[in-house]
Amino acid sequence: MKHWIEAARVRTLPLSVSGIIVGSFFALSTQTDEVLTPTQVFNWKTFGLLLLTTVGLQVLSNFANDYGDGVKGTDNEDRVGPKRAIQKGVITPAAMKRAIIVTSALTFLSVIALIYNAFHFKYFYYSIFFLILGVIAIASAIRYTVGTGAYGYKGYGDLFVFLFFGLVSTFGSYFMFAKEVNWLLFLPSIAIGFLSVGVLNLNNMRDEESDRKAGKNTIVVQKGGEWAKKYHYFLIISAMVLVVLFGLLNSFHFDQYLFLAAYFPLISHLMTVRKNRNPKLLDPELKKLALSTFFLSVLLALSLIYLVSDLLVTYI
């Protein structure tokens, strides 16, 4: 059990639910008791299933990455980060493959439960769309490193992380509650996506040397370390600006800018990356950036809850 928990890489889970938190509580913040009751827009069962589905996809991705990089030999003595299960020999490739199949099936069941709870039988086309999206998400989680056509080995990992951890996670979760498009939410959606890509970019910066030897052509391998640093600055700084802009356009009160507290570790992180000359020393920054993103999403959600605090107390 210990080895399976390690293979699930629990430390990556907070980052994966950041978009869900922001999108869900934005849905709560847009309702008023004069127009809608809480159960018409927001309910805790859908929120719980969103979290469960996202965690399932993240664990599936972690198992698949362990398997894909393990059988390809990418996880070797040159890799800087923590050794994975197959690399250490504590879980066999066959056992990991079975775990991927089981996790895929359980996640798919979670997707079905989520869609039914969100749409029931009243929104057939929405249900079909999100069912297809769920299948694509499961396939993408596996195909990042698994198979000869793994897109993570061709430099497309950043795009998929941005789409699924940013737009789909944040905007998709809001849509499952509200059944409508609110363009204002694209600002934090893009911000969470950029920060999530930042974590991947940091990982690729750290592993640039070993990835190049293994033929894993990430964007960092293709463009080089110095370009990756500038790219990283763009991702983090743009995300910070977008969230502030979201607050301004959403007419936040002064005390709703509590989320700015998350900017201090982000700024500290940027300073560390700027001064870094040895990418292998960036490993601790992965955890810092991931937790800072989660911290930002929680504080932003609290700011949104402030808008409907009376309604929330009544509902609970």
C-alpha positions in Angstrom: 0.0 0.0 0.0 2.9 2.4 0.8 4.3 1.9 -2.6 1.0 2.5 -4.4 0.4 5.7 -2.4 3.9 6.9 -3.4 3.1 6.0 -7.0 -0.1 8.1 -6.8 2.1 11.1 -5.9 -0.3 12.6 -3.4 1.7 15.9 -3.4 0.3 16.6 -7.0 -3.3 16.4 -6.0 -3.8 19.9 -4.5 -2.7 21.5 -7.8 -5.1 19.3 -9.8 -8.2 20.5 -7.9 -7.3 24.2 -7.9 -9.4 25.0 -11.0 -12.3 23.0 -9.6 -12.3 25.1 -6.4 -12.3 28.4 -8.3 -14.9 27.4 -10.9 -17.3 25.9 -8.4 -17.2 28.8 -6.0 -17.5 31.3 -8.8 -20.8 29.5 -9.6 -21.9 30.0 -6.0 -20.9 33.7 -6.1 -23.0 34.4 -9.2 -26.3 33.3 -7.7 -28.7 35.4 -5.6 -31.5 34.2 -3.5 -33.8 36.6 -5.3 -33.3 34.7 -8.6 -32.1 31.2 -7.9 -32.1 28.8 -5.0 -28.7 27.2 -4.1 -29.8 23.8 -5.4 -30.5 25.3 -8.8 -26.9 26.4 -9.3 -24.6 25.0 -6.7 -24.8 21.7 -4.7 -22.2 20.0 -2.7 -22.7 16.6 -4.3 -21.7 17.9 -7.7 -18.7 19.6 -6.1 -17.6 16.4 -4.4 -17.9 14.4 -7.6 -15.9 17.1 -9.5 -13.1 16.7 -6.9 -13.3 12.9 -7.0 -13.2 12.8 -10.8 -10.3 15.3 -11.0 -8.3 13.4 -8.3 -9.0 10.2 -10.3 -7.6 11.7 -13.5 -4.5 13.0 -11.7 -3.8 9.6 -10.1 -4.4 7.9 -13.4 -1.9 10.4 -15.0 0.7 9.7 -12.3 0.3 5.9 -12.8 0.6 6.3 -16.5 3.6 8.5 -16.3 5.3 6.0 -14.0 4.5 3.3 -16.4 5.3 5.1 -19.7 8.6 6.7 -18.5 9.5 3.5 -16.7 9.2 1.1 -19.6 10.8 3.5 -22.0 13.8 3.9 -19.8 13.3 7.6 -19.4 13.3 7.2 -15.6 17.0 6.3 -15.1 20.0 7.2 -13.0 20.2 10.6 -14.8 16.7 11.7 -13.5 16.9 14.3 -10.8 13.5 14.0 -9.1 12.2 11.3 -6.7 12.5 7.8 -8.1 9.3 6.3 -9.3 7.8 2.9 -8.4 8.8 1.0 -11.6 12.2 2.7 -11.6 12.8 1.5 -8.0 11.5 -2.0 -8.8 8.8 -1.9 -6.1 6.0 -2.2 -8.6 6.2 -4.3 -11.8 5.2 -2.8 -15.1 2.4 -5.4 -15.4 1.0 -4.5 -12.0 1.1 -0.8 -13.0 -0.7 -1.5 -16.2 -3.5 -3.3 -14.3 -3.7 -0.3 -12.0 -4.0 2.0 -15.0 -6.9 0.0 -16.3 -8.7 -0.2 -12.9 -8.2 3.6 -12.3 -9.5 4.4 -15.8 -12.6 2.4 -15.2 -13.3 3.9 -11.7 -12.6 7.4 -13.1 -15.1 6.8 -16.0 -17.7 5.7 -13.5 -17.1 8.9 -11.6 -17.5 10.9 -14.8 -20.9 9.3 -15.4 -22.0 9.9 -11.8 -20.9 13.6 -12.1 -22.7 14.1 -15.4 -25.9 12.5 -14.1 -25.8 14.6 -10.9 -25.2 17.8 -12.8 -27.5 17.4 -15.8 -29.9 14.5 -15.0 -32.0 13.9 -18.1 -32.8 17.5 -18.8 -29.6 18.5 -20.7 -29.0 15.6 -23.1 -26.5 17.5 -25.4 -24.5 18.8 -22.5 -24.3 15.3 -21.1 -23.0 13.9 -24.3 -20.5 16.7 -24.7 -19.1 16.2 -21.2 -19.1 12.4 -21.6 -16.9 12.8 -24.7 -14.8 15.3 -22.8 -14.4 12.8 -20.0 -13.2 10.1 -22.3 -10.7 12.5 -24.0 -9.4 13.5 -20.5 -8.9 9.8 -19.5 -7.2 9.1 -22.8 -5.0 12.2 -22.5 -4.0 11.3 -19.0 -2.7 7.9 -20.3 -1.2 9.0 -23.6 1.0 11.7 -22.1 3.9 9.2 -21.8 2.4 5.8 -22.8 2.7 4.4 -26.3 4.8 5.2 -29.3 2.8 8.4 -30.0 3.0 9.8 -26.5 2.4 13.5 -26.9 4.6 14.4 -23.9 7.5 13.2 -25.9 6.6 15.6 -28.7 6.4 18.8 -26.7 2.6 19.0 -26.5 2.3 18.4 -22.7 2.1 22.2 -22.0 -1.0 22.5 -24.3 -2.8 19.6 -22.7 -2.1 20.8 -19.2 -3.3 24.3 -20.0 -6.5 23.0 -21.5 -7.4 20.4 -18.9 -6.0 21.9 -15.7 -7.0 25.4 -16.7 -10.0 25.9 -19.1 -11.7 22.5 -18.7 -11.2 22.3 -14.9 -12.2 25.9 -14.0 -14.7 26.8 -16.7 -16.0 23.3 -17.0 -16.8 23.0 -13.3 -18.7 26.3 -13.4 -20.7 25.3 -16.4 -21.8 22.1 -14.7 -23.5 24.2 -12.1 -24.7 27.2 -14.0 -25.3 25.7 -17.5 -24.3 29.0 -19.1 -21.1 30.8 -20.3 -19.7 33.6 -18.2 -16.7 35.1 -20.1 -15.3 36.7 -17.0 -14.3 33.3 -15.7 -11.9 32.9 -18.5 -9.4 35.1 -16.7 -8.9 32.8 -13.6 -9.2 29.8 -15.9 -6.3 31.0 -18.0 -4.4 31.9 -14.8 -4.8 28.5 -13.2 -3.8 27.0 -16.6 -0.7 29.1 -16.8 0.3 28.2 -13.2 -0.2 24.5 -13.9 1.9 24.7 -17.1 4.5 26.5 -14.9 4.7 23.4 -12.7 5.2 21.2 -15.8 7.7 23.7 -17.3 9.7 23.7 -14.0 9.7 19.9 -14.0 11.0 19.9 -17.6 13.7 22.5 -16.8 14.9 20.2 -14.0 14.9 17.2 -16.3 16.2 18.8 -19.4 19.5 16.9 -19.5 18.0 13.5 -18.8 15.0 14.1 -21.1 17.3 15.0 -24.0 19.3 11.8 -23.5 16.1 9.7 -23.4 14.6 11.4 -26.5 11.8 13.1 -24.6 11.4 16.3 -26.7 9.7 18.6 -24.3 9.5 22.3 -25.1 12.4 22.9 -22.8 14.5 20.3 -24.7 13.5 21.9 -28.0 14.0 25.6 -27.0 16.7 25.4 -24.4 16.9 26.4 -20.7 17.3 30.1 -21.1 14.1 30.3 -23.3 12.3 28.1 -20.7 13.2 30.7 -18.0 11.6 33.5 -19.9 8.6 31.3 -20.7 8.3 30.6 -17.0 8.3 34.3 -16.1 5.6 34.9 -18.7 3.4 32.1 -17.3 3.6 33.1 -13.6 3.5 36.9 -14.1 0.6 36.7 -16.6 -1.3 34.5 -14.2 -0.9 37.0 -11.3 -2.0 39.9 -13.6 -5.1 38.0 -14.8 -6.3 37.2 -11.3 -6.0 40.8 -10.2 -7.8 41.9 -13.4 -10.6 39.4 -12.5 -10.9 41.0 -9.1 -11.1 44.5 -10.6 -13.7 43.5 -13.3 -15.7 41.6 -10.6 -15.8 44.7 -8.4 -14.1 43.1 -5.5 -14.1 45.1 -2.2 -10.7 45.9 -0.7 -10.9 43.0 1.8 -11.6 40.6 -1.1 -8.0 40.9 -2.3 -6.9 38.5 0.3 -5.6 36.2 -2.5 -2.7 38.6 -3.0 -1.1 36.9 0.0 -0.4 34.0 -2.4 1.7 36.3 -4.5 4.5 36.4 -2.0 5.6 32.8 -2.4 5.1 33.2 -6.2 7.4 36.2 -6.3 9.9 34.3 -4.1 9.7 31.4 -6.5 10.4 33.7 -9.5 13.4 35.1 -7.8 14.8 31.6 -7.1 14.3 30.6 -10.7 16.0 33.8 -12.0 19.0 33.2 -9.8 19.3 29.5 -10.6 22.2 28.3 -12.7 21.8 24.6 -12.1 18.4 23.3 -13.2 18.8 20.2 -11.1 18.4 22.4 -8.0 14.9 23.4 -9.0 13.2 20.3 -7.6 12.1 21.9 -4.3 10.4 24.7 -6.3 8.0 22.2 -7.8 6.2 21.8 -4.5 6.4 25.5 -3.7 4.7 26.5 -7.0 2.1 23.7 -6.8 1.1 24.6 -3.3 1.2 28.4 -4.1 -1.3 27.7 -6.9 -3.6 25.7 -4.6 -3.2 28.5 -1.9 -4.2 31.1 -4.5 -7.3 29.1 -5.6 -8.5 28.7 -2.0 -8.0 32.4 -1.2 -9.8 33.4 -4.4 -12.6 31.0 -3.5 -12.9 32.6 -0.1 -13.1 36.1 -1.8 -15.9 34.8 -4.0 -17.7 33.3 -1.0 -17.6 36.7 0.6 -20.1 37.9 -2.0 -22.7 35.4 -0.9 -21.8 34.8 2.7 -25.3 35.2 4.0 -26.7 32.8 1.3 -24.0 30.2 2.1 -24.7 30.3 5.9 -28.4 29.8 5.1 -27.8 27.0 2.7 -25.4 25.1 5.1 
